[in-house]
Amino acid sequence: MSAHADTHGHEDHGHHHHKETFVTKYIFSTDHKMISKQYLITGTIMGVIGIIMSLMFRLQIAWPEEPNVLFEALLGKWAPEGVMDADIYLALVTIHGTIMVFFVLTAGLSGTFSNLLIPLQIGARDMASGFLNMVSYWLFFLSSIVMISSLFVEAGPAAAGWTIYPPLSALPMAQGGSGMGMTLWLVSMALFIASSLLGSLNYVVTVLNLRTKGMSMTRLPLTIWAFFVTAIIGIVSFPVLLSAALLLIMDRSFGTSFFLSDIFIQGEVLHYQGGSPVLFEHLFWFLGHPEVYIVILPAMGLVSEIMAANSRKPIFGYRAMIASILAIAFLSTIVWGHHMFISGMNPFLGSVFTFTTLLIAIPSAVKAFNWITTIWKGNIQMNVAMLFSIGFVSTFITGGLTGIILGDSALDINVHDTYFVIAHFHLVMGISALYGMFAGVYHWYPKMFGRMMNKNLGYIHFWVTAVCAYGVFFPMHFIGMAGLPRRYYTNSNFPLFDDLADVNKVITIFALIGGAFQIVFLYNFFASMFFGKKATQNPWRSTTLEWTTPVEHIHGNWPGEIPTVHRWAYDYSKPGHDVDFVPQNVPLKEGEEELQH
């Protein structure tokens, strides 16, 4: 009786504590579930902006120098009489890349799903520090506002490419986008890195210290392993980008020359000497390549969880999957030089980076084989989340294969800075990570909002997106091998590339259709919050702890005691049980052995 009273009291306290005001519940919330929604909705809005930019420069590439009403409406003075200005083209490419890599994929995956799932799947009431978690989100929000505000600067936003190589980024007078727009880019990224570091430290401390009774590291779902290791990579590599940004600010504003040497502008010799732009490349890519895995590892974790649940089978090779996550994390920090094969690098050093780059294909292949083996002969539930998970494996393999070409210094030199590179990293990182994010949203939407998304709209969203994604990026491999360079706002001055103009038009048509059909997802996402079918407690019949919490969100996650864990996270179709899933909090029967592949 007293235990019941305590439980009831705790629940009441939770509700009272969190329903004080609109502001404390929805805006300055310290509840990890609300913060995950804030990340997801902010990331979605940023994603819409990033996709609109990409559609604008695709229109420019397909029909260069042709007036376009859309350009005139959206770009104003940057598109006189509807013809896009060359400077704004590069600015759009720069901000699109920055938004998609950092603000959509990093925040949309790590920010959303680490926040939502870490406390729920390890059996914790909340993150280690709810306040730091809130600060982390608001720094992210502030950095998003600063990045978007740079679009409205008179001289234009940053236009040095998303990699912001000097001297374009280091000399404020180099071009219009090198002025205030570039400064705002650097301020925005400094805020973003602070947000990322606070979040990552919170995730690591929570996983290490707040696991419920019985939740050993080898009983953690693969999602938690992925988020945990991703956070560690972020803590190691993000400060390096911050140092590069700070040194760049020094060069821009305080007369230093860390990245500048022997610069001539219109015959005038500038006073810089002794610096090295290649140093910036090293610092940038020391974050830049781990960043690929900061984006893709959470997606891998989500896909592993969704595939096991929808194949009604244990994940194949659980320990091998953990080992491959750890191997990817380590190797990702020693492969950055493959972005720099044409920077004048010593050929011997190039061969070292070739070796480490090809080595990272091994743990990636282990994961791909294990996913395929997990669904092999499974009782597959072909729902929308499962389709996006299978799509993820498809694009990860096809995009990864071209990485073997780009990781080899002798082959990379021929296609470096062509559309071949764009095709590779958009498939393996952009589309694969987006598929992982979509799969996660469709699967955990009932846990986030207490309602189900419309599956028929989900099927339309998947099939159109899947066809258009390959329609956009598959032909890019071929125009890249034909030598078409990236970042040129028009190729009409080069008769050599005239034959490729029609291919670019086909790519753009696929991009426009694929972009337009994301509206189906947006409608489904927002409409389902209000009109979606109400979710049951465990709609996918999953084994992990988050599905033991009530549908109605309460502060502290569980109304009574936190459940104790008795088994690993993947007891699907286990012999000796009446149902085809056994949740982690169900004690082992007498004589039952705990599985761990």
C-alpha positions as CSV (number, residue, x, y, z in Angstrom):
1,M,0.0,0.0,0.0
2,S,2.8,2.4,1.0
3,A,4.7,1.5,-2.1
4,H,1.7,2.3,-4.2
5,A,1.3,5.6,-2.4
6,D,5.0,6.4,-3.1
7,T,4.6,5.6,-6.7
8,H,1.5,7.7,-7.0
9,G,3.2,10.5,-5.2
10,H,6.2,10.4,-7.5
11,E,4.0,10.4,-10.6
12,D,2.0,13.4,-9.3
13,H,5.2,15.2,-8.4
14,G,6.5,14.6,-11.9
15,H,3.4,15.9,-13.5
16,H,3.2,18.9,-11.2
17,H,6.9,19.6,-11.6
18,H,6.7,19.7,-15.4
19,K,3.3,21.4,-16.0
20,E,4.0,24.5,-14.1
21,T,4.2,26.8,-17.2
22,F,4.3,26.5,-20.9
23,V,7.9,27.9,-20.9
24,T,9.3,25.3,-18.5
25,K,7.7,22.4,-20.3
26,Y,8.1,23.3,-24.0
27,I,10.9,25.9,-24.2
28,F,13.5,25.8,-21.4
29,S,12.8,22.1,-20.7
30,T,15.3,19.9,-18.9
31,D,13.5,16.7,-19.8
32,H,15.5,14.7,-22.3
33,K,12.4,13.6,-24.2
34,M,11.3,17.2,-24.9
35,I,14.9,18.3,-25.8
36,S,15.1,15.5,-28.3
37,K,11.9,16.8,-30.0
38,Q,13.4,20.3,-30.0
39,Y,16.5,19.0,-31.8
40,L,14.4,17.1,-34.3
41,I,12.1,19.9,-35.2
42,T,14.9,22.5,-35.4
43,G,17.0,20.1,-37.5
44,T,14.0,19.5,-39.8
45,I,13.5,23.2,-40.4
46,M,17.2,23.6,-41.1
47,G,16.9,20.6,-43.5
48,V,14.1,22.3,-45.4
49,I,16.4,25.3,-45.9
50,G,19.3,23.2,-46.9
51,I,17.2,21.2,-49.5
52,I,15.8,24.4,-51.0
53,M,19.3,25.7,-51.5
54,S,20.4,22.5,-53.2
55,L,17.4,22.7,-55.6
56,M,18.3,26.2,-56.5
57,F,21.8,25.5,-57.5
58,R,20.7,22.3,-59.3
59,L,18.4,24.5,-61.4
60,Q,21.3,26.8,-62.1
61,I,23.6,24.0,-63.2
62,A,20.9,22.4,-65.5
63,W,19.8,25.7,-67.1
64,P,22.7,28.1,-66.6
65,E,22.2,31.8,-67.3
66,E,18.5,31.3,-68.0
67,P,16.1,33.7,-66.1
68,N,14.2,32.0,-63.3
69,V,11.3,33.5,-61.4
70,L,12.3,31.5,-58.3
71,F,15.8,33.0,-58.2
72,E,14.4,36.5,-58.5
73,A,11.9,35.9,-55.6
74,L,14.4,34.2,-53.2
75,L,17.7,35.8,-54.1
76,G,16.7,39.4,-54.8
77,K,19.8,41.5,-55.8
78,W,21.8,38.3,-56.2
79,A,19.7,37.3,-59.2
80,P,19.3,40.4,-61.4
81,E,16.4,39.7,-63.9
82,G,16.2,36.2,-62.6
83,V,19.8,35.2,-63.5
84,M,21.8,33.8,-60.6
85,D,25.0,35.7,-59.8
86,A,28.2,33.6,-59.8
87,D,29.2,34.7,-56.2
88,I,25.9,33.6,-54.7
89,Y,26.1,30.2,-56.3
90,L,29.2,29.3,-54.3
91,A,27.6,30.8,-51.2
92,L,24.6,28.5,-51.6
93,V,26.9,25.5,-52.0
94,T,28.8,26.6,-48.9
95,I,25.8,27.1,-46.6
96,H,24.0,24.0,-48.0
97,G,27.0,21.8,-47.1
98,T,27.4,23.4,-43.7
99,I,23.7,23.1,-42.8
100,M,23.3,19.5,-44.0
101,V,26.5,18.1,-42.4
102,F,26.4,19.9,-39.0
103,F,22.9,21.2,-38.4
104,V,20.8,18.5,-39.9
105,L,22.7,15.2,-39.8
106,T,24.8,15.7,-36.7
107,A,22.0,17.3,-34.6
108,G,19.1,15.4,-36.2
109,L,20.7,12.0,-35.4
110,S,22.9,12.5,-32.3
111,G,21.0,15.4,-30.8
112,T,17.6,13.8,-31.3
113,F,18.1,10.1,-30.8
114,S,20.9,10.2,-28.2
115,N,18.7,12.5,-26.1
116,L,15.6,10.4,-26.6
117,L,17.0,6.9,-26.2
118,I,20.0,7.0,-23.9
119,P,18.1,7.4,-20.7
120,L,15.1,5.3,-21.8
121,Q,17.2,2.3,-23.1
122,I,19.7,2.2,-20.2
123,G,17.0,2.6,-17.5
124,A,17.7,6.2,-16.3
125,R,15.3,8.8,-15.1
126,D,17.0,11.5,-17.2
127,M,20.4,12.6,-18.5
128,A,23.2,13.1,-16.0
129,S,22.7,16.8,-16.2
130,G,19.3,18.1,-17.4
131,F,20.5,21.7,-17.2
132,L,23.6,21.1,-19.4
133,N,21.4,19.2,-21.8
134,M,19.1,22.3,-22.1
135,V,22.1,24.6,-22.5
136,S,23.4,22.3,-25.3
137,Y,20.2,22.6,-27.2
138,W,20.0,26.4,-26.9
139,L,23.6,26.8,-28.0
140,F,22.7,24.7,-31.1
141,F,19.6,26.8,-31.7
142,L,21.6,30.0,-31.4
143,S,24.2,28.7,-33.8
144,S,21.4,27.9,-36.3
145,I,20.1,31.4,-36.0
146,V,23.6,32.9,-36.5
147,M,24.1,30.7,-39.6
148,I,20.8,31.7,-41.1
149,S,21.3,35.4,-40.3
150,S,24.5,35.3,-42.4
151,L,22.3,34.8,-45.5
152,F,21.0,38.4,-45.0
153,V,24.4,40.2,-44.8
154,E,24.8,42.8,-47.4
155,A,28.0,41.4,-49.0
156,G,26.5,37.8,-48.9
157,P,27.1,34.7,-46.8
158,A,30.4,32.7,-46.5
159,A,31.4,31.5,-50.0
160,A,34.6,29.5,-49.5
161,G,33.0,26.1,-49.8
162,W,31.8,24.2,-46.7
163,T,35.5,23.3,-46.0
164,I,36.3,27.1,-45.8
165,Y,39.9,26.7,-47.0
166,P,42.1,29.8,-46.8
167,P,43.0,32.1,-48.4
168,L,39.3,32.7,-49.5
169,S,38.2,32.4,-45.9
170,A,41.2,34.1,-44.3
171,L,41.2,37.4,-46.3
172,P,38.2,39.5,-45.6
173,M,38.8,41.4,-48.9
174,A,39.1,38.3,-51.1
175,Q,35.5,38.3,-52.2
176,G,32.1,39.5,-51.0
177,G,31.4,36.3,-48.9
178,S,34.8,36.6,-47.2
179,G,33.6,39.6,-45.1
180,M,30.9,39.6,-42.4
181,G,29.3,36.5,-43.8
182,M,32.5,34.5,-43.1
183,T,32.8,35.9,-39.6
184,L,29.2,34.9,-38.8
185,W,30.0,31.4,-40.2
186,L,32.9,31.1,-37.7
187,V,30.9,32.4,-34.8
188,S,28.0,30.0,-35.6
189,M,30.4,27.0,-35.8
190,A,32.1,28.0,-32.5
191,L,28.6,27.9,-30.8
192,F,27.8,24.6,-32.5
193,I,31.0,23.0,-31.3
194,A,30.3,24.2,-27.7
195,S,26.8,22.7,-28.0
196,S,28.2,19.4,-29.4
197,L,30.8,19.1,-26.7
198,L,28.3,19.7,-23.8
199,G,26.0,17.2,-25.3
200,S,28.7,14.6,-25.9
201,L,30.0,14.8,-22.4
202,N,26.5,14.4,-21.0
203,Y,25.9,11.3,-23.2
204,V,29.2,9.6,-22.1
205,V,28.6,10.3,-18.4
206,T,25.0,9.1,-18.5
207,V,25.9,5.8,-20.2
208,L,28.8,5.1,-17.8
209,N,27.1,6.1,-14.6
210,L,23.3,5.8,-14.8
211,R,22.6,2.3,-16.2
212,T,19.9,0.5,-14.3
213,K,20.6,-2.7,-12.2
214,G,21.6,-5.6,-14.4
215,M,22.4,-3.3,-17.5
216,S,26.0,-4.4,-18.1
217,M,27.8,-2.9,-21.1
218,T,27.3,-6.2,-23.0
219,R,23.5,-6.0,-22.5
220,L,23.3,-2.5,-24.0
221,P,21.4,-2.2,-27.3
222,L,23.6,-1.4,-30.3
223,T,21.9,2.0,-30.5
224,I,23.5,3.0,-27.1
225,W,26.9,1.7,-28.1
226,A,26.7,3.8,-31.3
227,F,25.7,7.0,-29.5
228,F,28.3,6.4,-26.7
229,V,31.2,5.9,-29.2
230,T,29.9,8.8,-31.4
231,A,30.0,11.1,-28.4
232,I,33.6,10.1,-27.6
233,I,34.7,10.8,-31.3
234,G,33.0,14.2,-31.0
235,I,34.9,15.0,-27.7
236,V,38.2,14.0,-29.4
237,S,37.8,15.7,-32.8
238,F,35.5,18.8,-32.4
239,P,38.1,20.9,-30.4
240,V,40.5,20.6,-33.3
241,L,38.0,22.4,-35.6
242,L,37.5,25.0,-32.9
243,S,41.2,25.6,-32.8
244,A,41.2,26.0,-36.6
245,A,38.3,28.4,-36.4
246,L,40.1,30.5,-33.7
247,L,43.3,30.6,-35.7
248,L,41.3,31.7,-38.7
249,I,39.7,34.5,-36.8
250,M,43.2,35.6,-35.7
251,D,44.4,35.7,-39.3
252,R,41.3,37.6,-40.4
253,S,41.1,40.2,-37.6
254,F,44.4,40.4,-35.8
255,G,47.1,40.4,-38.5
256,T,48.6,36.9,-37.8
257,S,49.5,34.5,-40.6
258,F,48.9,31.0,-39.4
259,F,47.4,30.0,-42.8
260,L,48.6,32.8,-45.1
261,S,51.9,33.2,-47.0
262,D,53.1,35.2,-50.0
263,I,49.7,36.5,-51.1
264,F,49.3,38.8,-54.1
265,I,46.1,40.6,-54.8
266,Q,46.0,42.6,-58.1
267,G,49.8,42.9,-58.2
268,E,50.0,44.1,-54.6
269,V,52.0,42.0,-52.1
270,L,50.3,41.5,-48.8
271,H,52.3,41.5,-45.6
272,Y,51.5,37.9,-44.7
273,Q,54.4,35.4,-44.6
274,G,55.3,32.1,-43.0
275,G,51.8,30.5,-42.7
276,S,50.5,27.4,-44.5
277,P,47.0,26.9,-45.9
278,V,47.8,23.2,-45.8
279,L,47.9,23.4,-42.0
280,F,44.3,24.5,-42.1
281,E,43.4,21.4,-44.3
282,H,45.0,19.1,-41.7
283,L,43.1,20.7,-38.8
284,F,39.8,20.8,-40.7
285,W,40.0,17.2,-41.9
286,F,41.1,15.9,-38.5
287,L,37.6,16.8,-37.5
288,G,36.1,16.4,-41.1
289,H,36.6,12.7,-41.4
290,P,35.6,11.6,-37.9
291,E,32.6,13.9,-38.6
292,V,31.5,11.5,-41.3
293,Y,31.3,8.8,-38.6
294,I,29.7,11.1,-36.1
295,V,26.9,11.3,-38.6
296,I,26.8,7.7,-39.8
297,L,27.4,5.7,-36.5
298,P,24.1,6.8,-34.8
299,A,22.3,5.9,-38.1
300,M,24.0,2.4,-37.9
301,G,22.9,2.0,-34.4
302,L,19.3,2.9,-35.2
303,V,19.3,0.6,-38.2
304,S,20.6,-2.4,-36.2
305,E,17.8,-2.0,-33.6
306,I,15.1,-1.6,-36.3
307,M,16.3,-4.5,-38.3
308,A,16.4,-6.9,-35.4
309,A,12.9,-5.8,-34.2
310,N,11.4,-6.1,-37.7
311,S,13.1,-9.4,-38.7
312,R,11.9,-10.9,-35.4
313,K,15.5,-12.3,-35.0
314,P,18.4,-11.5,-32.7
315,I,21.0,-9.2,-34.3
316,F,23.6,-11.3,-35.9
317,G,27.1,-10.9,-34.4
318,Y,26.4,-8.6,-31.5
319,R,29.9,-8.5,-30.2
320,A,31.4,-8.2,-33.7
321,M,29.1,-5.2,-34.2
322,I,30.4,-3.6,-31.0
323,A,34.0,-4.4,-32.1
324,S,33.4,-2.8,-35.5
325,I,31.9,0.3,-33.9
326,L,35.1,0.7,-31.8
327,A,37.4,-0.1,-34.8
328,I,35.6,2.5,-36.9
329,A,35.9,5.1,-34.1
330,F,39.7,4.5,-33.9
331,L,40.4,4.3,-37.6
332,S,38.3,7.4,-38.4
333,T,40.9,9.5,-36.6
334,I,43.8,8.4,-38.7
335,V,42.5,8.6,-42.3
336,W,41.9,12.4,-42.7
337,G,44.8,12.7,-45.2
338,H,42.9,11.0,-48.0
339,H,41.1,14.4,-48.5
340,M,44.5,15.9,-49.3
341,F,46.1,13.7,-51.9
342,I,46.5,16.6,-54.3
343,S,47.7,19.1,-51.7
344,G,51.4,18.3,-52.5
345,M,51.5,15.6,-49.9
346,N,54.6,13.4,-49.8
347,P,53.7,10.2,-51.8
348,F,54.9,8.0,-48.9
349,L,52.5,9.7,-46.5
350,G,49.8,9.3,-49.1
351,S,50.4,5.6,-49.2
352,V,50.1,5.5,-45.4
353,F,46.7,7.2,-45.6
354,T,45.7,4.9,-48.4
355,F,46.4,1.9,-46.2
356,T,44.4,3.2,-43.2
357,T,41.5,4.3,-45.5
358,L,41.2,0.9,-47.0
359,L,41.5,-0.7,-43.6
360,I,38.4,1.1,-42.4
361,A,36.4,-0.7,-45.1
362,I,36.8,-3.9,-43.0
363,P,34.7,-3.0,-39.9
364,S,32.2,-1.3,-42.2
365,A,31.9,-4.5,-44.3
366,V,31.4,-6.5,-41.0
367,K,28.4,-4.3,-40.2
368,A,26.9,-4.7,-43.7
369,F,27.3,-8.5,-43.7
370,N,25.8,-8.7,-40.2
371,W,22.7,-6.6,-41.2
372,I,22.2,-8.8,-44.3
373,T,22.5,-12.0,-42.1
374,T,20.1,-10.5,-39.5
375,I,17.3,-10.2,-42.1
376,W,18.2,-13.5,-43.8
377,K,15.3,-16.0,-43.3
378,G,13.7,-13.6,-40.8
379,N,10.0,-13.1,-40.4
380,I,10.3,-9.6,-41.9
381,Q,7.7,-6.9,-41.0
382,M,8.0,-4.6,-44.0
383,N,7.0,-1.4,-42.3
384,V,8.3,2.1,-43.3
385,A,11.1,2.1,-40.7
386,M,12.3,-1.3,-42.0
387,L,12.2,-0.1,-45.7
388,F,14.4,2.9,-44.8
389,S,16.8,0.6,-42.9
390,I,17.2,-1.6,-45.9
391,G,17.6,1.5,-48.1
392,F,20.3,2.6,-45.7
393,V,22.2,-0.7,-46.2
394,S,21.9,-0.3,-49.9
395,T,23.2,3.2,-50.2
396,F,25.9,2.5,-47.6
397,I,27.2,-0.3,-49.7
398,T,27.0,1.4,-53.1
399,G,28.4,4.7,-51.7
400,G,31.1,2.8,-49.8
401,L,32.4,1.0,-52.8
402,T,33.3,4.2,-54.5
403,G,35.2,5.2,-51.3
404,I,37.7,2.5,-52.1
405,I,38.5,4.3,-55.4
406,L,38.8,7.7,-53.6
407,G,40.8,6.2,-50.8
408,D,43.5,5.1,-53.2
409,S,45.9,8.1,-53.9
410,A,46.7,7.0,-57.5
411,L,43.1,6.7,-58.4
412,D,41.8,9.7,-56.4
413,I,44.0,12.2,-58.2
414,N,42.1,11.6,-61.4
415,V,38.6,12.3,-60.0
416,H,39.4,14.6,-57.1
417,D,37.1,17.7,-57.0
418,T,34.8,16.2,-59.6
419,Y,31.2,15.2,-59.4
420,F,32.5,11.6,-58.6
421,V,33.4,12.8,-55.1
422,I,30.0,14.5,-54.7
423,A,28.2,11.2,-55.7
424,H,30.3,9.2,-53.3
425,F,29.9,11.2,-50.1
426,H,26.2,12.1,-50.7
427,L,25.4,8.4,-51.0
428,V,27.5,7.1,-48.2
429,M,27.0,10.0,-45.8
430,G,24.1,12.2,-46.9
431,I,21.5,9.8,-48.2
432,S,22.5,6.9,-45.9
433,A,22.4,9.2,-42.8
434,L,19.0,10.7,-43.9
435,Y,17.6,7.2,-44.4
436,G,18.8,6.3,-40.8
437,M,17.2,9.4,-39.5
438,F,13.9,8.7,-41.3
439,A,13.9,5.1,-40.1
440,G,14.5,6.3,-36.6
441,V,11.7,8.9,-36.8
442,Y,9.1,6.4,-38.2
443,H,10.1,3.7,-35.6
444,W,10.3,5.9,-32.4
445,Y,7.6,8.4,-33.4
446,P,5.1,6.6,-31.1
447,K,7.5,7.0,-28.2
448,M,8.1,10.7,-28.9
449,F,4.5,11.8,-29.6
450,G,2.2,8.9,-28.4
451,R,0.7,8.5,-31.9
452,M,1.5,6.6,-35.1
453,M,2.5,8.1,-38.4
454,N,0.4,7.2,-41.5
455,K,2.1,4.2,-43.0
456,N,0.7,4.7,-46.6
457,L,2.2,8.2,-46.8
458,G,5.4,6.7,-45.4
459,Y,5.5,4.1,-48.2
460,I,5.0,6.9,-50.8
461,H,7.8,8.9,-49.1
462,F,10.2,6.0,-49.1
463,W,9.8,4.8,-52.7
464,V,9.9,8.2,-54.3
465,T,12.9,9.2,-52.2
466,A,14.7,6.0,-52.9
467,V,14.2,6.2,-56.7
468,C,15.1,9.9,-56.8
469,A,18.2,9.5,-54.6
470,Y,19.7,7.1,-57.0
471,G,18.4,9.1,-59.9
472,V,20.4,12.1,-58.6
473,F,23.6,10.5,-57.4
474,F,24.2,7.5,-59.6
475,P,24.7,9.5,-62.9
476,M,27.0,11.9,-61.0
477,H,29.6,9.1,-60.9
478,F,29.8,9.0,-64.6
479,I,29.9,12.8,-65.2
480,G,32.6,12.8,-62.5
481,M,34.6,10.2,-64.4
482,A,34.2,12.3,-67.5
483,G,36.0,15.1,-65.6
484,L,33.2,17.5,-64.8
485,P,34.5,19.7,-61.9
486,R,32.4,20.5,-58.9
487,R,31.5,24.0,-57.6
488,Y,31.4,25.6,-61.1
489,Y,28.2,27.6,-61.5
490,T,28.1,26.9,-65.2
491,N,30.0,24.6,-67.6
492,S,28.9,26.3,-70.8
493,N,32.3,27.8,-71.4
494,F,33.8,24.4,-71.8
495,P,32.8,22.7,-75.1
496,L,34.4,19.5,-73.7
497,F,31.4,19.2,-71.3
498,D,28.6,20.0,-73.7
499,D,27.6,16.4,-74.0
500,L,27.0,16.2,-70.2
501,A,24.4,19.0,-70.2
502,D,21.5,16.7,-70.7
503,V,22.7,14.4,-67.9
504,N,22.7,17.4,-65.6
505,K,19.1,18.2,-66.6
506,V,18.0,14.6,-65.7
507,I,19.8,14.8,-62.4
508,T,18.0,18.1,-61.6
509,I,14.6,16.7,-62.5
510,F,15.1,13.8,-60.1
511,A,16.3,16.3,-57.4
512,L,13.2,18.5,-57.9
513,I,10.8,15.5,-57.6
514,G,12.7,14.0,-54.6
515,G,12.8,17.4,-52.9
516,A,9.1,18.0,-53.5
517,F,8.1,14.7,-52.1
518,Q,9.7,15.5,-48.7
519,I,6.6,17.6,-48.2
520,V,4.8,14.3,-47.9
521,F,7.0,13.4,-44.9
522,L,6.6,16.9,-43.4
523,Y,2.8,16.7,-43.6
524,N,2.8,13.2,-42.2
525,F,5.2,14.2,-39.4
526,F,3.3,17.3,-38.2
527,A,-0.3,16.1,-38.9
528,S,0.2,12.8,-37.1
529,M,1.0,14.7,-33.9
530,F,-2.6,15.8,-33.7
531,F,-4.5,13.3,-35.9
532,G,-2.4,10.2,-35.9
533,K,-3.8,6.9,-34.5
534,K,-3.0,6.6,-30.8
535,A,-0.1,4.4,-30.1
536,T,-0.1,1.3,-27.8
537,Q,2.7,1.0,-25.3
538,N,4.8,-1.4,-27.4
539,P,3.5,-1.1,-31.0
540,W,6.5,-2.9,-32.6
541,R,6.7,-5.7,-29.9
542,S,10.3,-4.7,-29.1
543,T,12.5,-6.0,-26.3
544,T,14.3,-2.8,-25.2
545,L,13.4,-0.8,-22.1
546,E,12.0,2.3,-23.7
547,W,8.8,0.4,-24.6
548,T,8.2,-0.4,-20.9
549,T,7.5,3.2,-20.1
550,P,3.9,4.6,-20.3
551,V,2.7,6.1,-23.6
552,E,1.9,9.3,-21.7
553,H,5.2,11.1,-21.0
554,I,6.1,11.6,-17.3
555,H,9.0,13.3,-15.8
556,G,11.4,10.5,-14.7
557,N,10.2,8.1,-17.4
558,W,8.9,5.3,-15.2
559,P,6.0,5.9,-12.7
560,G,7.4,3.5,-10.1
561,E,10.7,1.7,-9.8
562,I,13.1,1.6,-12.7
563,P,12.9,-2.0,-14.2
564,T,15.8,-4.4,-13.6
565,V,17.5,-5.9,-16.6
566,H,17.9,-9.7,-16.8
567,R,18.9,-10.4,-20.4
568,W,20.5,-8.8,-23.5
569,A,18.5,-6.6,-25.9
570,Y,17.7,-9.0,-28.7
571,D,15.7,-12.0,-27.4
572,Y,13.5,-12.3,-30.5
573,S,12.0,-15.7,-31.4
574,K,13.7,-17.4,-28.5
575,P,12.8,-21.1,-28.2
576,G,10.9,-21.9,-25.0
577,H,8.8,-18.8,-25.0
578,D,5.1,-18.3,-26.0
579,V,5.7,-14.9,-27.7
580,D,8.4,-14.0,-30.3
581,F,9.9,-11.3,-28.1
582,V,11.1,-11.3,-24.5
583,P,11.7,-7.8,-23.0
584,Q,14.9,-7.1,-21.2
585,N,13.1,-6.8,-17.8
586,V,11.6,-10.3,-17.9
587,P,13.6,-12.6,-15.6
588,L,15.2,-15.7,-17.0
589,K,13.2,-18.9,-16.6
590,E,14.7,-21.8,-14.6
591,G,17.3,-23.5,-16.8
592,E,17.1,-20.7,-19.5
593,E,20.5,-19.5,-20.8
594,E,21.2,-15.9,-21.8
595,L,22.1,-15.6,-25.4
596,Q,24.9,-13.3,-26.6
597,H,26.2,-13.8,-30.1
